[in-house]
């Protein structure tokens, strides 16, 4: 090729043409490891996802086997395979091998592997990755009493309430396994808002109770908070001073009745009736299905009734003694917000203007509700009852801190910003409580 430049300039131009060719070769050679690196990142990410799903599946299987009362090996194998298949469907990413179960005295170990097909890593002749997961539980040797204290306030709405119900179902599936009844497992459900519904068979109301005060409706089971410090303890009601008033939302400009409607009346914002301790899974499931959202948030009120259903004393007597070494007791408290008390809201302390918290200022009243929540938490923990706390889509740092401090320790506080983490949280607590039943 002819060069119109001077000889030195022509030589320099030729040098750069040679350099461009060299760069192209180097780039081509470097592209291969770059592609392999990118492919490895993608494929390893997929493998991690499969490993996580595999872990969930064998956790569920192991806990179901651990909770089963049968000792027949074939029946335990059937339980394991059913729960593994339910939690790792065949159409999911990764082809799992049949899980392997080993039972050594009270210990149940389940191990499984899965093959994950690669994408770009196949360039380097790596066509599959093998991931594995293993879990260990100890078969049940102790009893467990657990109260689910669940937020049923208006802020839960429909979507969050459905998220809660789905997560609670997974919790029950882990605790009960395939069993409908388990004499060593008792579960209570305490739905709460600004009050708690103890049921109309409740026989510890003050002597001033008159159902005609609710006419043309009937009292539906919600109660007011007791005076003094009795709203923060599980002391049995022994006289008129220590008994409860029925919850009656007055007829006024905030709630004009009669007539009674779905949006007004003496029982407005009264949640569904609590469920005392029961050994029957379907009874618990039915109660969770029944829950709906309405009303303000008084966390301390829900928590103290969660304590009362676990208490061996009245008004509920289904709980074993606090010092019974054959049982553990636990409360799982879930809320989607902080304590609320505005000028127009009505709950277990009446209207804010009633001054039943020693103030008529909203901020001060809410602060006092927080303080009472802390007092109840401390009193429950002093009885040896474990407390797990969950915040669901909570933006308030003060609410998160309140629940973190309420938990038995920081490992038992869970912040769930979305439905997926709420499910993971109930799964984790269910697994821990299952192992607690076992290991003591």
TAGI-V644054 format. One record per pair of residues at least 6 apart in sequence whose C-alpha atoms are under 7 Angstrom apart, sorted by the first residue. I is the first residue (numbers start at 1). J is the second residue. D is the distance in whole Angstrom. If there is no record, write none. Layout:
# TAGI-V644054
i=I j=J d=D
i=I j=J d=D
This chain:
# TAGI-V644054
i=3 j=10 d=6
i=36 j=120 d=6
i=36 j=121 d=6
i=39 j=119 d=7
i=39 j=120 d=4
i=39 j=121 d=5
i=40 j=121 d=6
i=43 j=118 d=6
i=43 j=119 d=7
i=47 j=116 d=6
i=47 j=131 d=7
i=50 j=93 d=7
i=50 j=94 d=6
i=51 j=131 d=6
i=51 j=132 d=6
i=51 j=133 d=7
i=53 j=88 d=7
i=54 j=88 d=7
i=54 j=133 d=6
i=55 j=133 d=5
i=57 j=84 d=5
i=57 j=87 d=5
i=57 j=88 d=6
i=58 j=84 d=6
i=58 j=110 d=6
i=58 j=135 d=7
i=59 j=135 d=6
i=60 j=83 d=6
i=60 j=84 d=7
i=60 j=174 d=6
i=61 j=80 d=5
i=61 j=83 d=5
i=61 j=84 d=5
i=62 j=80 d=7
i=62 j=108 d=7
i=62 j=110 d=6
i=62 j=137 d=7
i=63 j=137 d=7
i=63 j=174 d=6
i=63 j=431 d=7
i=63 j=434 d=7
i=64 j=79 d=7
i=64 j=174 d=6
i=64 j=177 d=4
i=64 j=178 d=7
i=65 j=76 d=6
i=65 j=79 d=6
i=65 j=80 d=6
i=66 j=108 d=7
i=66 j=137 d=6
i=66 j=138 d=6
i=66 j=139 d=4
i=66 j=140 d=6
i=67 j=139 d=7
i=67 j=140 d=6
i=67 j=175 d=7
i=67 j=176 d=6
i=67 j=177 d=6
i=68 j=177 d=7
i=68 j=179 d=7
i=94 j=114 d=6
i=94 j=115 d=5
i=94 j=116 d=5
i=95 j=114 d=5
i=95 j=115 d=5
i=95 j=116 d=7
i=96 j=113 d=6
i=96 j=114 d=4
i=96 j=115 d=6
i=97 j=112 d=6
i=97 j=113 d=5
i=97 j=114 d=6
i=98 j=112 d=7
i=99 j=110 d=7
i=99 j=111 d=6
i=99 j=112 d=4
i=100 j=110 d=6
i=100 j=111 d=5
i=100 j=112 d=6
i=101 j=109 d=6
i=101 j=110 d=4
i=101 j=111 d=7
i=102 j=108 d=6
i=102 j=109 d=5
i=102 j=110 d=6
i=103 j=109 d=6
i=106 j=138 d=5
i=106 j=139 d=5
i=107 j=136 d=7
i=107 j=137 d=6
i=107 j=138 d=4
i=107 j=139 d=6
i=108 j=136 d=6
i=108 j=137 d=5
i=108 j=138 d=6
i=108 j=139 d=7
i=109 j=135 d=6
i=109 j=136 d=4
i=109 j=137 d=7
i=110 j=134 d=6
i=110 j=135 d=6
i=110 j=136 d=7
i=111 j=133 d=6
i=111 j=134 d=4
i=111 j=135 d=7
i=112 j=132 d=6
i=112 j=133 d=6
i=112 j=134 d=7
i=113 j=130 d=7
i=113 j=131 d=6
i=113 j=132 d=4
i=113 j=133 d=6
i=114 j=130 d=6
i=114 j=131 d=5
i=114 j=132 d=6
i=115 j=128 d=6
i=115 j=129 d=6
i=115 j=130 d=5
i=115 j=131 d=7
i=116 j=128 d=5
i=116 j=129 d=5
i=116 j=130 d=6
i=117 j=127 d=6
i=117 j=128 d=4
i=117 j=129 d=6
i=118 j=127 d=5
i=118 j=128 d=5
i=118 j=129 d=7
i=121 j=127 d=7
i=137 j=435 d=6
i=138 j=435 d=6
i=138 j=438 d=6
i=138 j=439 d=7
i=139 j=438 d=5
i=140 j=437 d=6
i=140 j=438 d=4
i=141 j=437 d=6
i=141 j=438 d=5
i=142 j=184 d=7
i=142 j=326 d=5
i=142 j=327 d=6
i=142 j=437 d=5
i=142 j=438 d=6
i=142 j=440 d=6
i=143 j=184 d=4
i=143 j=185 d=6
i=143 j=326 d=6
i=143 j=327 d=4
i=143 j=328 d=6
i=143 j=437 d=6
i=144 j=184 d=6
i=144 j=185 d=5
i=144 j=186 d=6
i=144 j=327 d=5
i=144 j=328 d=5
i=144 j=329 d=6
i=144 j=437 d=6
i=145 j=185 d=6
i=145 j=186 d=5
i=145 j=187 d=6
i=145 j=310 d=7
i=145 j=328 d=6
i=145 j=329 d=5
i=145 j=330 d=6
i=146 j=186 d=6
i=146 j=187 d=5
i=146 j=188 d=6
i=146 j=329 d=6
i=146 j=330 d=5
i=146 j=331 d=6
i=147 j=187 d=6
i=147 j=188 d=5
i=147 j=189 d=6
i=147 j=306 d=6
i=147 j=330 d=6
i=147 j=331 d=5
i=147 j=332 d=6
i=148 j=188 d=6
i=148 j=189 d=5
i=148 j=190 d=6
i=148 j=331 d=6
i=148 j=332 d=5
i=148 j=333 d=6
i=149 j=189 d=6
i=149 j=190 d=5
i=149 j=191 d=6
i=149 j=302 d=6
i=149 j=303 d=6
i=149 j=306 d=6
i=149 j=331 d=7
i=149 j=332 d=6
i=149 j=333 d=5
i=149 j=334 d=6
i=150 j=190 d=6
i=150 j=191 d=5
i=150 j=192 d=6
i=150 j=333 d=6
i=150 j=334 d=5
i=150 j=335 d=7
i=151 j=191 d=6
i=151 j=192 d=5
i=151 j=193 d=6
i=151 j=334 d=6
i=151 j=335 d=5
i=151 j=336 d=7
i=152 j=191 d=6
i=152 j=192 d=5
i=152 j=193 d=5
i=152 j=271 d=7
i=152 j=291 d=7
i=152 j=292 d=6
i=152 j=293 d=5
i=152 j=294 d=6
i=153 j=193 d=5
i=153 j=293 d=5
i=153 j=294 d=5
i=153 j=295 d=5
i=153 j=296 d=6
i=153 j=297 d=6
i=154 j=293 d=5
i=154 j=294 d=4
i=154 j=295 d=5
i=154 j=296 d=7
i=156 j=293 d=6
i=156 j=336 d=7
i=157 j=293 d=6
i=163 j=419 d=6
i=165 j=288 d=6
i=165 j=289 d=7
i=167 j=422 d=7
i=167 j=423 d=5
i=167 j=426 d=6
i=168 j=426 d=7
i=170 j=427 d=6
i=171 j=426 d=5
i=171 j=427 d=6
i=171 j=430 d=5
i=174 j=430 d=6
i=174 j=431 d=7
i=175 j=430 d=6
i=175 j=434 d=6
i=176 j=281 d=7
i=180 j=280 d=6
i=180 j=281 d=5
i=180 j=282 d=7
i=181 j=279 d=6
i=181 j=280 d=5
i=181 j=281 d=6
i=182 j=279 d=6
i=183 j=279 d=6
i=185 j=279 d=6
i=186 j=277 d=5
i=186 j=278 d=5
i=186 j=279 d=5
i=187 j=277 d=5
i=187 j=278 d=5
i=187 j=279 d=7
i=188 j=275 d=5
i=188 j=276 d=5
i=188 j=277 d=4
i=188 j=278 d=6
i=189 j=274 d=6
i=189 j=275 d=5
i=189 j=276 d=7
i=190 j=274 d=5
i=190 j=275 d=6
i=190 j=302 d=7
i=190 j=306 d=6
i=191 j=271 d=7
i=191 j=272 d=7
i=191 j=274 d=6
i=192 j=271 d=6
i=192 j=302 d=5
i=193 j=271 d=7
i=193 j=295 d=6
i=193 j=296 d=5
i=193 j=297 d=5
i=193 j=298 d=6
i=194 j=295 d=6
i=194 j=296 d=5
i=194 j=297 d=5
i=194 j=298 d=5
i=194 j=347 d=4
i=194 j=348 d=6
i=195 j=222 d=6
i=195 j=223 d=7
i=195 j=224 d=7
i=195 j=270 d=7
i=195 j=301 d=6
i=195 j=347 d=6
i=195 j=348 d=5
i=196 j=222 d=5
i=196 j=223 d=6
i=196 j=270 d=7
i=196 j=271 d=6
i=196 j=302 d=6
i=197 j=221 d=5
i=197 j=222 d=4
i=197 j=223 d=7
i=197 j=270 d=7
i=197 j=271 d=6
i=197 j=272 d=6
i=197 j=273 d=5
i=197 j=274 d=6
i=198 j=221 d=5
i=198 j=222 d=6
i=198 j=273 d=6
i=198 j=274 d=6
i=199 j=220 d=7
i=199 j=221 d=4
i=199 j=273 d=5
i=200 j=220 d=6
i=200 j=221 d=5
i=204 j=237 d=7
i=204 j=243 d=6
i=204 j=244 d=7
i=205 j=243 d=5
i=205 j=244 d=5
i=205 j=245 d=6
i=205 j=246 d=7
i=206 j=240 d=5
i=206 j=243 d=5
i=206 j=244 d=6
i=206 j=245 d=6
i=207 j=240 d=7
i=209 j=246 d=7
i=211 j=218 d=6
i=211 j=219 d=6
i=214 j=266 d=6
i=219 j=267 d=7
i=220 j=267 d=7
i=222 j=246 d=6
i=222 j=247 d=5
i=222 j=270 d=6
i=223 j=244 d=6
i=223 j=245 d=6
i=223 j=246 d=4
i=223 j=247 d=4
i=223 j=348 d=7
i=224 j=244 d=6
i=224 j=245 d=5
i=224 j=246 d=6
i=224 j=247 d=5
i=224 j=348 d=4
i=224 j=349 d=6
i=225 j=231 d=6
i=225 j=244 d=7
i=225 j=348 d=5
i=225 j=349 d=6
i=226 j=242 d=7
i=226 j=244 d=6
i=232 j=304 d=6
i=232 j=372 d=7
i=232 j=375 d=7
i=232 j=376 d=5
i=233 j=304 d=7
i=233 j=376 d=7
i=234 j=307 d=7
i=234 j=308 d=5
i=236 j=313 d=6
i=236 j=314 d=5
i=236 j=315 d=6
i=237 j=243 d=5
i=247 j=348 d=7
i=248 j=266 d=5
i=248 j=267 d=6
i=249 j=265 d=7
i=249 j=266 d=4
i=249 j=267 d=6
i=249 j=268 d=7
i=249 j=346 d=7
i=250 j=266 d=6
i=251 j=257 d=5
i=254 j=344 d=7
i=255 j=264 d=5
i=255 j=265 d=7
i=256 j=264 d=7
i=257 j=264 d=7
i=257 j=265 d=6
i=258 j=265 d=7
i=269 j=294 d=5
i=269 j=295 d=5
i=272 j=291 d=6
i=275 j=287 d=7
i=276 j=309 d=6
i=277 j=309 d=7
i=277 j=318 d=6
i=296 j=340 d=6
i=296 j=345 d=7
i=297 j=338 d=7
i=297 j=339 d=5
i=297 j=340 d=5
i=298 j=339 d=5
i=298 j=340 d=7
i=298 j=369 d=7
i=299 j=339 d=6
i=299 j=373 d=7
i=300 j=369 d=7
i=300 j=372 d=6
i=300 j=373 d=4
i=300 j=376 d=7
i=304 j=376 d=6
i=306 j=331 d=7
i=307 j=380 d=7
i=308 j=316 d=7
i=309 j=316 d=6
i=309 j=319 d=7
i=310 j=318 d=7
i=310 j=319 d=5
i=311 j=317 d=7
i=311 j=319 d=5
i=312 j=318 d=6
i=312 j=319 d=4
i=312 j=320 d=5
i=312 j=321 d=5
i=322 j=383 d=7
i=329 j=385 d=5
i=329 j=386 d=6
i=330 j=385 d=5
i=330 j=386 d=4
i=330 j=387 d=6
i=331 j=386 d=6
i=331 j=387 d=5
i=331 j=388 d=6
i=332 j=387 d=6
i=332 j=388 d=5
i=332 j=389 d=6
i=333 j=388 d=6
i=333 j=389 d=5
i=333 j=390 d=6
i=334 j=389 d=6
i=334 j=390 d=5
i=334 j=391 d=6
i=335 j=390 d=6
i=335 j=391 d=5
i=335 j=392 d=6
i=336 j=391 d=6
i=336 j=392 d=5
i=336 j=393 d=6
i=336 j=394 d=6
i=337 j=394 d=6
i=337 j=399 d=7
i=338 j=399 d=5
i=339 j=366 d=6
i=339 j=369 d=6
i=339 j=370 d=7
i=340 j=366 d=6
i=341 j=352 d=7
i=341 j=362 d=6
i=341 j=365 d=7
i=341 j=366 d=6
i=342 j=352 d=7
i=342 j=362 d=5
i=343 j=351 d=7
i=343 j=352 d=5
i=343 j=353 d=7
i=343 j=362 d=7
i=345 j=351 d=6
i=349 j=356 d=6
i=352 j=360 d=5
i=353 j=360 d=5
i=357 j=365 d=6
i=359 j=365 d=6
i=374 j=406 d=6
i=377 j=406 d=5
i=381 j=408 d=7
i=386 j=408 d=6
i=387 j=407 d=5
i=387 j=408 d=5
i=388 j=407 d=5
i=388 j=408 d=7
i=388 j=412 d=5
i=388 j=413 d=6
i=389 j=403 d=6
i=389 j=404 d=7
i=389 j=407 d=6
i=389 j=412 d=6
i=389 j=413 d=5
i=389 j=414 d=6
i=390 j=413 d=6
i=390 j=414 d=5
i=390 j=415 d=6
i=390 j=416 d=7
i=391 j=400 d=7
i=391 j=414 d=6
i=391 j=415 d=5
i=391 j=416 d=6
i=392 j=415 d=6
i=392 j=416 d=5
i=392 j=417 d=6
i=392 j=418 d=7
i=392 j=422 d=7
i=393 j=416 d=6
i=393 j=417 d=4
i=393 j=418 d=6
i=403 j=413 d=7
i=404 j=410 d=6
i=404 j=413 d=5
i=407 j=413 d=6
i=414 j=425 d=7
i=416 j=422 d=5
